[in-house]
Amino acid sequence: MLASVRSIRRLSSAASSATRSLLLRRLLLHPPRPQPQPSPRPRIPHLQTLTRGRLAAPRFSTASCYSTLSRIGECGAPVATAIPEAEGVEEEGEDGGDTDAAAVERHDTDAYAAVELALDSVVKVFTVSSSPNYFLPWQNKAQRESMGSGFVIPGRRIVTNAHVVADHTFVLVRKHGSPTKYKAEVQAVGHECDLALLTVDSEEFWDGMNSLELGDIPFLQEAVAVVGYPQGGDNISVTKGVVSRVEPTQYAHGATQLMAIQIDAAINPGNSGGPAIMGDKVAGVAFQNLSGAENIGYIIPVPVIKRFISGVEESGKYSGFCTLGISCQATENIQLRECFGMQHDLTGVLVSRINPLSDAHRVLKKDDILLEFDGVPIANDGTVPFRNRERITFDHLVSMKKPGKTAVLKVLRDGKEHELNVTVRPLQPLVPVHQFDKLPSYYIFAGFVFIPLTQPYLHEFGDDWYNNSPRRLCERALRELPKKAGEQLVILSQVLFTVILIGFRLLACFNLPLQDLMRI
């Protein structure tokens, strides 16, 4: 039995040797083809997440980049991908139409022209900043370094984004092809429109620099080239795309709604402040992307840029964007229209709330129907004609007017039409939406720390501050209107331990009305 087992093992070993020899010959004669490896997926840092059992809405994020010397984890954004060639374009014959090769060549020529135009006008911006700590308002947070882009305009000025230089302590700029960084001064900042103007005193910096001219709003499907210094390298970068949409959009930095242009070019951290070039002129300024989406970027259009620059030139400082100070409701419901006596040919929106500090509070009344603004009819959904059958909200017409100018409103009140004159101007909310470039106010008495309520204070509760912050404070910050000029909501932020407070507990407050922090 033992001999039989040994013979079987020898036979198996011999068979295995023969099999291995045969496989080795096959491998030498017919080597296996290499299997394709899956390409790595781009890292997208701002995915939609479940927040308290519900899906969080898509969020906009600015496109400035923190340097590797600070918090590199905050630099993440969708990786720039190549723009695919247009599909379905067939070569035309004798009609003289463009072939695929001609279209690609013309597109590449435009990109090369944009690069040549930008080499002597686009700069890299280096910023050192320190933000306040609103929980401990007497101190600042750790210093950090960030990078962005900018471009030169006539008058020896540099345009960039406000969030690139927000809370700055030191700003440097570097032009293309130069290893030298030059100190820059911030001339004006508009946080609502996310724009800033820089100046450089050094004559050496301006040697060989060219300025870019501002163009106009591009039409849909027009090609643009975004030029800047995004993360992933140190040299200038160009991404190509087309215009996808033009409409008022929420600005992530200033939390305001102004006109914006959506493009399908990648706008990554570091692109902020760089120009979007169409032909030989600037079509906009890159400033944010849509978190959780690929190749959806936004640029600030030329009308907003010109409105910001003209305000600085006229008053020497940022003058703000105007608002009527009213809240409106659509009148698309038939029963609602009948209730307010609207005929079939009348269109407009219902005035539901009026800011007491606005000039509209003087002439408008609640439940008025706003029919026209400066002669432009308003549709039942609150939109007005724009161009090529496009429509935008009538807020755009208000925001483009200069502060102190008069607007003519046509309203329907008690079944009769009236024309009213209203002076438009920027309005400050009861609770400030942002508070950049200045330290927060506070008052300490016997260990009690009093501060004016601001949205940056609520942001200290984390990214999901709307759910994590005290609900009563959040609701008042988002919805309550001021009753007097300069009014503030003063809150007790915290209680510092002192000898005088030993044995005391905070049981109730008197709820005495205060005008502001100084009247405590």
PyMOL commands that set and color helices and strands:
alter all, ss='L'
color gray80, all
select helices_A, chain A and resi 2-29+72-75+100-119+162-165+203-206+302-315+334-339+360-363+395-399+455-459+465-468+471-479+499-501+517-519
alter helices_A, ss='H'
color red, helices_A
select strands_A, chain A and resi 50-51+54-55+60-62+65-66+122-129+144-153+157-160+168-175+182-183+185-190+195-199+223-228+237-250+257-263+275-278+281-290+297-301+326-330+349-354+369-373+376-377+383-385+391-393+406-413+416-423+443-445+448-452+490-495
alter strands_A, ss='S'
color yellow, strands_A
deselect
rebuild
show_as cartoon
